[in-house]
Amino acid sequence: MIRRQRRHPRGYANRLRRRDAVEATFGSFKRRLGARIRSHRRHNQRAEVLARAVVWNLLGKIYHERFA
């Protein structure tokens, strides 16, 4: 990792910023919608995660329509 940083400092910084953005998004998602999945069956777990993703996208759309 340090070797990559020294060889390609600009690319490393871009990749690190992208990772920070992804981690921040996942953290925000979990804080707002919960980190636990309450379903036990695989099919229901999938449906629960997809429902949360839809809610997350709707919240983002509402936010951007209101404040952008």
C-alpha positions in Angstrom: 0.0 0.0 0.0 2.8 2.4 0.9 4.6 1.4 -2.3 1.5 2.2 -4.4 1.2 5.6 -2.6 4.8 6.5 -3.4 4.6 5.4 -7.0 1.3 6.9 -7.9 0.5 9.7 -5.3 -2.3 11.3 -7.3 -4.1 8.0 -8.1 -3.7 6.9 -4.5 -5.3 10.1 -3.2 -8.2 9.8 -5.7 -8.8 6.2 -4.6 -8.6 7.1 -1.0 -11.1 10.0 -1.4 -13.5 7.7 -3.2 -13.3 5.1 -0.4 -14.0 7.8 2.2 -17.1 8.9 0.3 -18.4 5.3 0.1 -17.7 4.7 3.8 -19.5 7.9 4.7 -22.5 6.9 2.5 -22.7 3.5 4.1 -22.4 5.0 7.6 -25.1 7.5 6.9 -27.4 4.7 5.5 -26.9 2.6 8.6 -27.5 5.5 11.0 -30.7 6.5 9.3 -32.2 3.1 8.4 -30.6 0.8 10.9 -27.6 -1.6 10.7 -29.5 -4.8 11.5 -31.6 -6.9 9.2 -34.6 -8.3 11.1 -35.6 -11.0 8.7 -34.5 -14.5 9.1 -35.2 -16.0 5.7 -32.9 -15.2 2.8 -35.8 -14.1 0.5 -37.1 -11.7 3.2 -33.6 -10.4 3.9 -33.2 -9.5 0.3 -36.6 -7.8 0.2 -35.8 -5.8 3.3 -32.4 -4.6 2.0 -34.0 -3.7 -1.4 -36.8 -1.8 0.4 -34.2 0.1 2.5 -32.3 1.0 -0.7 -35.5 2.3 -2.3 -36.3 4.4 0.8 -32.7 5.8 0.8 -33.0 6.8 -2.9 -36.3 8.5 -2.2 -34.9 10.4 0.7 -32.0 11.5 -1.5 -34.4 12.6 -4.2 -36.5 14.6 -1.8 -33.5 16.2 -0.3 -32.1 17.3 -3.7 -35.4 18.6 -4.9 -35.9 20.6 -1.8 -32.4 22.1 -1.3 -30.8 22.0 -4.8 
